[in-house]
Amino acid sequence: MSDEVKKIESNNALKKLTQQIKRFQKEIDQVNSEINVQQPKARVPVTPNVSSFQQWFSTYGNPKPSPHGFLSTVQSDPKIYGGTVHHSGFRTQAKMLRKGRLTR
């Protein structure tokens, strides 16, 4: 053994460090328990049991009608990426929202 290891063993440095770590852990546990006692319990919101459209409408209200004269559509984007000698092209998976007016 080296002189440094002999010095550490003779001073019981590892045992002292272990006891110090245990004291710190005990303090941490005490603080955590105090924090848990002080925090109020979170209330879980009660969700109503909805099994039909009539119950849904009575709980959350009727849907609003769409505004007259406007029509929006969601379409797949036609963009194609790639297409080189080494890699084949691929179609994007993006969707496009097209806002528009209804002209009927």
GROMACS elastic network, one bead per residue, 0.5 to 0.9 nm:
[ bonds ]
;  ai    aj funct       b0    kb
    1     4     6  0.82310   500
    1     5     6  0.63558   500
    1     6     6  0.67285   500
    2     5     6  0.53995   500
    2     6     6  0.64185   500
    2     7     6  0.87594   500
    3     6     6  0.50983   500
    3     7     6  0.61428   500
    3     8     6  0.87031   500
    4     7     6  0.50954   500
    4     8     6  0.62998   500
    4     9     6  0.87195   500
    5     8     6  0.51278   500
    5     9     6  0.62057   500
    5    10     6  0.85982   500
    6     9     6  0.51494   500
    6    10     6  0.60580   500
    6    11     6  0.86385   500
    7    10     6  0.51914   500
    7    11     6  0.62628   500
    7    12     6  0.86702   500
    7    13     6  0.88129   500
    8    11     6  0.53594   500
    8    12     6  0.62339   500
    8    13     6  0.55462   500
    8    14     6  0.73728   500
    9    12     6  0.51450   500
    9    13     6  0.66465   500
    9    14     6  0.75418   500
   10    13     6  0.78944   500
   11    14     6  0.84314   500
   11    16     6  0.88657   500
   12    15     6  0.53998   500
   12    16     6  0.63568   500
   12    17     6  0.87878   500
   13    16     6  0.51061   500
   13    17     6  0.61644   500
   13    18     6  0.85960   500
   14    17     6  0.50877   500
   14    18     6  0.61210   500
   14    19     6  0.86636   500
   15    18     6  0.50571   500
   15    19     6  0.62645   500
   15    20     6  0.86128   500
   16    19     6  0.51797   500
   16    20     6  0.61703   500
   16    21     6  0.86556   500
   17    21     6  0.61345   500
   17    22     6  0.86263   500
   18    21     6  0.51158   500
   18    22     6  0.62725   500
   18    23     6  0.87572   500
   19    22     6  0.50511   500
   19    23     6  0.62901   500
   19    24     6  0.87124   500
   20    23     6  0.51246   500
   20    24     6  0.62991   500
   20    25     6  0.86535   500
   21    24     6  0.50951   500
   21    25     6  0.61226   500
   21    26     6  0.85991   500
   22    25     6  0.50458   500
   22    26     6  0.61477   500
   22    27     6  0.86900   500
   23    26     6  0.50887   500
   23    27     6  0.63308   500
   23    28     6  0.86891   500
   24    27     6  0.51055   500
   24    28     6  0.61956   500
   24    29     6  0.86480   500
   25    29     6  0.61079   500
   25    30     6  0.85626   500
   26    29     6  0.51337   500
   26    30     6  0.62263   500
   26    31     6  0.87499   500
   27    30     6  0.50741   500
   27    31     6  0.62528   500
   27    32     6  0.86095   500
   28    31     6  0.51660   500
   28    32     6  0.61283   500
   28    33     6  0.86184   500
   29    32     6  0.50755   500
   29    33     6  0.61610   500
   29    34     6  0.86617   500
   30    33     6  0.51788   500
   30    34     6  0.62947   500
   30    35     6  0.87117   500
   31    34     6  0.50779   500
   31    35     6  0.62017   500
   31    36     6  0.86685   500
   32    35     6  0.50536   500
   32    36     6  0.61929   500
   32    37     6  0.86849   500
   33    36     6  0.50777   500
   33    37     6  0.62678   500
   33    38     6  0.87462   500
   34    37     6  0.51640   500
   34    38     6  0.62776   500
   34    39     6  0.87994   500
   35    38     6  0.51972   500
   35    39     6  0.62574   500
   36    39     6  0.54594   500
   36    40     6  0.82710   500
   37    40     6  0.76882   500
   39    42     6  0.87506   500
   40    43     6  0.89391   500
   43    46     6  0.89812   500
   47    50     6  0.87377   500
   48    59     6  0.80577   500
   49    55     6  0.85493   500
   50    53     6  0.79592   500
   50    54     6  0.87747   500
   50    55     6  0.56993   500
   50    56     6  0.59223   500
   50    59     6  0.83109   500
   51    54     6  0.85274   500
   51    55     6  0.67741   500
   51    56     6  0.76385   500
   52    55     6  0.53604   500
   52    56     6  0.63063   500
   52    57     6  0.87650   500
   53    57     6  0.60478   500
   53    58     6  0.84946   500
   54    57     6  0.52258   500
   54    58     6  0.61789   500
   54    59     6  0.85988   500
   55    58     6  0.51193   500
   55    59     6  0.60772   500
   55    60     6  0.85073   500
   56    59     6  0.51712   500
   56    60     6  0.58546   500
   56    61     6  0.72507   500
   56    62     6  0.83743   500
   57    60     6  0.53530   500
   57    62     6  0.51091   500
   57    63     6  0.80210   500
   58    61     6  0.56254   500
   58    62     6  0.77202   500
   60    63     6  0.88352   500
   64    67     6  0.87228   500
   65    68     6  0.85489   500
   66    69     6  0.87841   500
   66    70     6  0.77684   500
   66    71     6  0.85039   500
   67    70     6  0.61389   500
   67    71     6  0.85271   500
   68    71     6  0.85231   500
   68   102     6  0.79493   500
   69   100     6  0.87726   500
   69   101     6  0.55672   500
   69   103     6  0.67935   500
   69   104     6  0.81268   500
   70    99     6  0.78567   500
   70   100     6  0.59981   500
   70   102     6  0.50722   500
   70   103     6  0.84709   500
   71    98     6  0.86815   500
   71    99     6  0.65722   500
   71   100     6  0.52996   500
   71   101     6  0.54072   500
   71   102     6  0.55178   500
   72    97     6  0.68887   500
   72    98     6  0.55878   500
   72   100     6  0.54880   500
   72   101     6  0.77317   500
   72   102     6  0.88816   500
   73    96     6  0.81574   500
   73    97     6  0.57898   500
   73    98     6  0.53084   500
   73    99     6  0.66481   500
   73   100     6  0.79619   500
   74    95     6  0.64573   500
   74    96     6  0.55538   500
   74    98     6  0.62520   500
   74    99     6  0.87971   500
   75    78     6  0.88130   500
   75    94     6  0.88448   500
   75    95     6  0.55954   500
   75    96     6  0.52958   500
   75    97     6  0.65586   500
   75    98     6  0.76476   500
   76    79     6  0.89514   500
   76    92     6  0.84018   500
   76    93     6  0.71805   500
   76    94     6  0.63257   500
   76    96     6  0.60874   500
   76    97     6  0.89240   500
   77    80     6  0.87564   500
   77    91     6  0.83138   500
   77    92     6  0.67241   500
   77    93     6  0.71629   500
   77    94     6  0.56803   500
   77    95     6  0.53244   500
   77    96     6  0.57931   500
   78    91     6  0.70973   500
   78    92     6  0.73052   500
   78    94     6  0.87999   500
   79    90     6  0.87290   500
   79    91     6  0.60982   500
   79    92     6  0.59709   500
   79    93     6  0.89919   500
   79    94     6  0.87742   500
   80    83     6  0.82650   500
   80    89     6  0.64420   500
   80    90     6  0.55495   500
   80    92     6  0.60722   500
   81    88     6  0.88317   500
   81    89     6  0.54342   500
   81    90     6  0.53962   500
   81    91     6  0.61997   500
   81    92     6  0.69913   500
   82    87     6  0.68138   500
   82    88     6  0.63564   500
   82    90     6  0.63842   500
   82    91     6  0.88374   500
   83    86     6  0.80432   500
   83    87     6  0.59187   500
   83    90     6  0.75188   500
   84    87     6  0.51953   500
   84    88     6  0.62160   500
   84    89     6  0.72156   500
   85    88     6  0.74228   500
   91    94     6  0.89295   500
   92    95     6  0.86179   500
